Amino acid sequence: MNLEMILATKSSTPIIGQLATVMGWIMDGIYRLLNIFGIQNIGLCIIIFSILIYALMTPLQIKQQKFSKLSAIMQPELQKIQKKYKGKNNDTAAMQKMQEETQAVYQKYGVSPTGSCVQLAIQFPILMALYQVIYKIPAYVGSVKDILASAVTSITGVNGYTDILQQFITDNKMTRVQLIMDGSKATSNSVTDFLYALSPSQWKTLAETSQFAGFTDTLNSTAKEISHVQNFFGLNIADQPLTYIKAAFVGGSVLLAIVAILIPILAWATQTLSIKLMPQAAQQGGDSQQDAMMNSMKTMNMVMPLMSAVFCFTFPVGLGIYWVASAAVRSVQQVVINKKMDKIQIEDLISENMKKMEKKREKAGLPPQKITNQAHQSAKNINKIEKGSSNTNVETRAKKVEEAYKDAANAKPGSITAKANLVKAFDERNKKK
């Protein structure tokens, strides 16, 4: 199946499919609300929909940023532990101690090692579901599918309609559409896909098809209504920007071509801005593996916006509008979050995490304060140098030396220690002379 194909069939992927259905209701609700005020525009719906969904995701973004801020503070301590146990992967006892010390650092700052993963695990299906809704408008926005319903019924009532549509797709080089078969006939959903992907000129050609002469008025009225809904600053959101650019070279509108070119440019610019506003982790010298990972991330941050711009030329305008709108919303969102994060002190953040941790332990019937103190003590011990570096060890060794001198003074006659004392006394008498 062509990856660029628009499907009226909903996603069957667990969780993502259910979330997409709910988001489809929201998108359809936005369309119906705008329709009350006489506004029928899917492009505008996409923008409002993107703003709403990302606004609802703000709390998740803030939690992610808080974890990132603490992670930057924790990283030197975690690297120190990794360096301490480097090359001891086969030593079970050492690996266990490494895990304990690592866990102590996380407890010290009141965070979970899986904290970041949990936030990403929550956000990922939401973003995938959001993409499904934007990419498959007819499947999730019932109001749009209803516009095409009468035309779909008329077309599927014609004998041999599948072959007629397939030939039309081939003649017009409609690479984004593929008919889904149910036996020997194309499904009504795939016919909906086909109609939604038509440009105004292709609607006119379809209405002139001899086999569909009996319902030309239905096709023309449907074309007029769906084209109005799909219009966005003169562009049809089901068309590709590349189509308008090519048309400009053979007498088409230059102004529309300029507007079409702006879609990929804005997609690149807004995504680049969004990435730059994200807090960037400082590169730590001395760790080749982490440095390589950081360099890889920098490269990806440069390449991804460029890839989006390239894809925008051949993907529907509607998808480009979503990319631009979502990146713009994320940029504004990030500015607000950055201001909020700048006001938060690390100590306050740790204290907040500790309180949450203590509440969880209290629910589990564990003594939270005791565990917290142990975590702090364990984290402090990580920074000590092994063997003979602590004050306790120094005092112990000094005490043992003092006791040894006392034992030597009371040595038994004839013992090695007694003979050593005689030599010592002889040397001291000679020094006095």
C-alpha positions in Angstrom: 0.0 0.0 0.0 1.3 3.5 -0.9 2.5 5.3 2.2 1.1 8.6 0.8 -2.4 7.1 0.5 -5.3 8.8 2.4 -7.5 6.2 4.0 -11.1 6.6 5.1 -10.6 3.4 7.1 -9.7 4.1 10.7 -6.5 2.8 12.3 -6.9 -0.6 14.0 -3.7 -0.2 16.1 -4.5 -0.7 19.8 -4.6 2.5 21.9 -3.6 4.7 18.9 -6.8 3.7 17.1 -9.0 4.5 20.1 -7.2 7.8 20.8 -7.6 8.7 17.1 -11.3 8.1 17.3 -11.7 10.4 20.3 -9.6 13.0 18.6 -11.7 12.6 15.4 -14.8 13.5 17.5 -12.9 16.6 18.7 -11.9 17.6 15.2 -15.5 17.0 14.0 -16.8 19.1 16.9 -14.5 22.0 15.9 -15.8 21.7 12.3 -19.4 21.8 13.5 -18.8 24.7 15.8 -17.2 26.8 13.0 -20.0 25.8 10.7 -22.5 27.5 13.1 -20.7 30.7 12.3 -20.8 30.0 8.6 -17.1 28.9 8.4 -16.4 25.6 6.6 -12.7 25.2 6.4 -10.7 22.1 7.2 -7.4 24.0 7.1 -8.6 26.2 9.9 -9.9 23.2 11.8 -6.4 21.6 11.6 -4.8 24.7 13.1 -7.3 25.0 16.0 -7.2 21.2 16.5 -3.3 21.3 16.8 -3.4 24.2 19.2 -6.0 22.5 21.4 -4.2 19.1 21.5 -0.8 20.5 22.3 -2.2 22.8 24.9 -3.7 19.8 26.6 -0.3 18.1 26.5 1.4 21.1 28.2 1.5 19.4 31.7 3.3 16.4 30.2 5.8 18.7 28.5 6.5 20.5 31.8 7.1 17.1 33.6 9.4 16.1 30.8 11.4 19.4 31.2 11.6 19.1 34.9 13.1 15.6 34.5 15.6 17.0 31.9 16.6 19.8 34.2 17.4 17.4 37.1 19.0 14.9 34.7 21.5 17.6 33.7 22.5 18.0 37.4 22.6 14.3 38.0 24.6 13.4 34.9 28.1 14.1 36.4 27.3 11.9 39.4 26.0 9.1 37.2 29.1 9.4 34.9 31.3 9.1 38.0 29.7 5.9 39.0 30.0 4.5 35.5 33.7 5.4 35.4 34.2 3.8 38.8 32.9 0.5 37.7 34.2 0.6 34.1 35.4 -2.7 32.9 33.7 -4.7 35.7 30.7 -5.9 33.7 31.5 -9.5 34.5 31.7 -8.8 38.2 28.3 -9.5 39.6 29.0 -8.0 43.0 30.4 -4.8 41.4 27.4 -4.5 39.1 25.1 -4.8 42.0 26.9 -2.1 43.9 26.8 0.1 40.8 23.0 -0.3 40.5 22.6 0.5 44.2 24.7 3.7 43.9 22.9 4.7 40.7 19.6 4.2 42.4 20.8 6.3 45.4 21.5 9.2 43.0 18.0 9.0 41.6 16.6 8.8 45.1 18.7 11.8 46.2 16.9 13.9 43.6 13.5 12.3 44.1 13.1 11.0 40.5 12.6 7.6 38.9 15.1 6.2 36.4 12.1 5.5 34.1 10.6 9.0 34.6 11.5 10.2 31.1 10.4 7.0 29.4 7.0 7.2 31.1 6.4 10.7 29.8 7.5 9.7 26.3 5.3 6.5 26.5 2.3 8.7 27.2 3.0 11.3 24.6 3.9 8.9 21.7 0.4 7.3 21.2 -1.2 10.8 21.5 1.1 12.2 18.8 0.6 9.1 16.6 -3.2 9.4 17.0 -3.1 13.1 16.2 -1.2 12.3 13.0 -3.7 9.6 12.0 -6.6 12.1 12.3 -4.8 14.8 10.2 -3.7 12.2 7.6 -7.1 10.5 7.3 -9.6 13.3 7.5 -12.5 11.4 5.9 -12.1 8.6 8.4 -12.4 10.7 11.5 -14.2 13.8 10.6 -17.8 12.6 9.9 -18.9 16.0 8.6 -16.4 15.7 5.7 -17.3 12.1 4.9 -21.0 13.1 4.8 -20.3 15.7 2.1 -18.9 12.9 -0.1 -21.6 10.3 0.8 -24.1 11.0 -2.0 -21.4 10.9 -4.7 -20.0 7.7 -3.2 -23.5 6.1 -3.3 -24.0 7.2 -6.9 -20.6 5.9 -8.1 -20.8 2.5 -6.4 -24.2 2.0 -8.0 -22.6 1.9 -11.5 -21.7 -1.4 -13.0 -17.9 -1.8 -13.4 -17.2 1.4 -11.3 -14.0 -0.2 -9.9 -12.4 -0.5 -13.3 -13.6 3.0 -14.3 -12.1 4.6 -11.1 -8.9 2.5 -11.5 -8.4 3.8 -15.1 -9.1 7.3 -13.9 -6.4 7.0 -11.2 -3.9 5.7 -13.7 -4.7 8.4 -16.3 -4.4 11.2 -13.8 -1.3 9.7 -12.0 -3.0 9.8 -8.6 -0.2 8.1 -6.7 -1.7 9.0 -3.3 -4.8 6.9 -3.8 -5.2 3.1 -4.1 -8.5 1.3 -4.2 -9.1 -1.2 -1.5 -10.9 -4.3 -2.8 -13.7 -6.3 -1.3 -13.8 -9.2 -3.6 -13.9 -7.8 -7.1 -15.3 -4.3 -6.1 -13.6 -1.3 -4.4 -14.9 -0.6 -0.9 -17.0 2.5 -0.3 -14.3 3.8 2.0 -11.7 3.7 -0.7 -14.0 5.5 -3.0 -14.3 8.2 -0.3 -10.5 8.3 -0.2 -10.5 8.7 -4.0 -13.0 11.6 -4.0 -11.3 13.4 -1.1 -8.0 13.4 -3.0 -9.4 14.9 -6.2 -8.4 18.4 -7.2 -11.0 20.8 -8.6 -9.9 20.1 -12.2 -10.1 16.4 -11.6 -13.6 16.7 -10.2 -14.6 18.4 -13.5 -13.0 15.5 -15.5 -14.8 12.9 -13.3 -18.1 14.6 -13.9 -17.5 14.4 -17.7 -17.0 10.6 -17.5 -19.6 9.1 -19.8 -20.5 6.2 -17.4 -21.3 8.8 -14.7 -23.5 11.0 -16.9 -26.7 10.1 -15.0 -25.5 12.0 -11.8 -23.3 14.8 -13.2 -25.2 17.3 -11.0 -24.5 15.3 -7.9 -20.7 15.2 -8.7 -20.6 18.9 -9.6 -22.4 20.0 -6.4 -20.3 17.7 -4.3 -17.1 19.1 -6.0 -18.2 22.6 -5.2 -18.9 21.9 -1.6 -15.8 19.8 -0.8 -13.5 22.2 -2.7 -14.9 25.1 -0.6 -14.2 23.1 2.6 -10.7 22.2 1.4 -9.7 25.7 0.3 -6.9 27.3 2.3 -5.6 30.6 0.9 -6.4 29.4 -2.6 -4.7 26.0 -2.1 -6.7 22.8 -2.0 -5.4 21.0 1.1 -5.7 17.6 -0.6 -3.3 18.8 -3.4 0.5 18.7 -3.2 2.5 22.0 -3.2 4.6 20.5 -6.0 1.4 20.4 -8.2 1.0 24.2 -7.9 4.7 24.8 -8.6 4.6 22.7 -11.8 1.4 24.4 -12.9 3.1 27.8 -12.6 5.7 26.8 -15.3 2.9 26.0 -17.8 0.7 29.1 -17.3 -0.7 28.4 -13.9 -1.0 31.0 -11.0 2.4 32.2 -9.9 0.9 33.5 -6.7 -0.5 30.1 -5.7 2.9 28.6 -6.5 4.5 31.1 -4.1 1.9 30.3 -1.4 2.6 26.6 -2.0 6.3 27.1 -1.6 5.7 28.8 1.7 4.3 25.6 3.2 7.6 23.6 3.1 9.6 26.7 4.1 7.5 27.4 7.1 7.5 23.7 8.0 11.4 23.9 8.1 11.5 27.3 9.9 9.0 26.5 12.6 10.4 23.1 13.4 14.0 24.5 13.5 12.8 27.2 15.9 11.0 24.7 18.1 14.1 22.5 18.4 16.3 25.6 19.2 14.0 26.6 22.0 14.2 23.2 23.6 16.8 23.0 26.5 20.0 21.4 25.1 22.1 19.2 27.3 25.7 20.4 27.7 28.2 18.1 26.1 30.5 16.3 28.6 34.1 15.9 27.6 35.9 12.7 28.3 33.0 10.3 27.5 33.4 9.3 23.8 30.1 7.3 23.8 28.0 10.2 25.2 29.8 12.7 22.9 29.0 10.6 19.9 25.4 10.4 21.0 25.2 14.2 21.5 26.7 14.8 18.0 24.2 12.4 16.6 21.3 14.3 18.2 22.7 17.6 16.8 22.8 16.1 13.3 19.3 14.7 13.7 18.0 18.1 14.9 19.4 19.7 11.7 18.2 17.0 9.3 14.7 16.4 10.5 13.3 19.9 9.7 15.0 19.7 6.3 13.3 16.3 5.7 9.9 17.7 6.7 10.4 20.5 4.1 11.2 18.0 1.4 8.2 15.8 2.3 5.9 18.8 2.3 6.5 19.2 -1.5 4.9 15.8 -2.3 2.5 15.4 0.7 -0.9 17.0 0.9 -1.0 20.7 1.8 -3.2 19.7 4.8 -0.4 17.7 6.3 2.0 20.6 5.7 -0.4 22.9 7.5 -0.4 20.5 10.5 3.4 20.4 10.6 3.6 24.2 10.5 0.8 24.7 13.1 2.1 22.1 15.5 5.7 23.4 15.4 4.5 26.9 15.9 2.4 25.9 18.9 5.3 23.9 20.3 7.5 27.0 20.0 5.1 29.2 21.9 4.6 26.4 24.4 8.3 26.1 24.9 8.8 29.8 25.5 6.2 29.6 28.2 7.7 26.5 29.7 11.2 27.9 29.6 10.1 31.0 31.6 8.4 28.8 34.1 11.5 26.5 34.4 13.8 29.5 34.9 11.9 30.5 38.0 12.1 27.0 39.5 15.1 26.4 41.8 16.7 23.0 41.9 16.2 22.8 45.6 12.5 23.4 45.2 12.3 20.9 42.5 14.0 18.2 44.6 11.8 19.1 47.6 8.7 18.7 45.4 9.9 15.3 44.2 10.7 14.2 47.7 7.2 15.1 48.9 5.7 13.0 46.1 8.0 10.1 46.8 7.1 10.2 50.5 3.4 10.2 49.7 3.9 7.1 47.5 5.9 5.4 50.2 3.3 6.3 52.8 0.6 4.7 50.7 2.8 1.6 50.4 3.2 1.5 54.2 6.9 2.3 54.2 8.8 4.9 56.4 9.4 7.7 53.8 11.7 9.9 55.9 14.0 7.1 56.8 14.4 6.0 53.2 15.0 9.6 52.1 17.8 10.1 54.7 19.4 6.8 53.6 19.2 7.9 50.0 21.0 11.2 50.8 23.6 9.4 52.8 24.2 6.8 50.1 24.6 9.6 47.5 27.1 11.4 49.7 29.1 8.2 50.0 29.5 7.9 46.2 31.7 11.0 46.2 34.2 9.5 48.8 37.4 7.9 47.6 37.7 4.3 48.5 40.1 2.9 51.2 41.7 5.3 53.7 40.1 8.5 52.5 37.5 9.1 55.2 38.2 10.7 58.6 37.1 7.5 60.4 39.8 5.4 58.7 42.5 8.0 59.5 41.5 8.1 63.2 41.4 4.3 63.4 44.9 4.0 61.9 46.4 6.6 64.2 44.8 4.9 67.2 46.3 1.6 66.2 49.8 3.1 65.8 49.5 4.7 69.3 48.5 1.4 70.8 51.5 -0.3 69.0 53.9 2.1 70.7 52.4 1.4 74.1 52.7 -2.4 73.5 56.3 -1.9 72.4 57.3 -0.1 75.7 56.0 -3.1 77.7 57.6 -5.8 75.5 58.7 -9.0 77.2 62.5 -9.4 77.8 64.3 -11.3 75.0 61.5 -10.7 72.5 62.3 -9.0 69.1 60.4 -5.9 70.2 62.5 -5.7 73.4 65.7 -6.0 71.3 64.4 -3.2 69.0 63.8 -1.0 72.0 67.5 -1.5 73.2 68.7 -0.5 69.7 66.4 2.6 69.8 67.7 3.6 73.3 71.3 3.2 72.1 70.7 5.4 69.1 69.1 8.1 71.2 72.1 8.2 73.7 74.5 8.6 70.8 72.5 11.5 69.4 72.8 13.3 72.7 76.6 13.1 72.8 
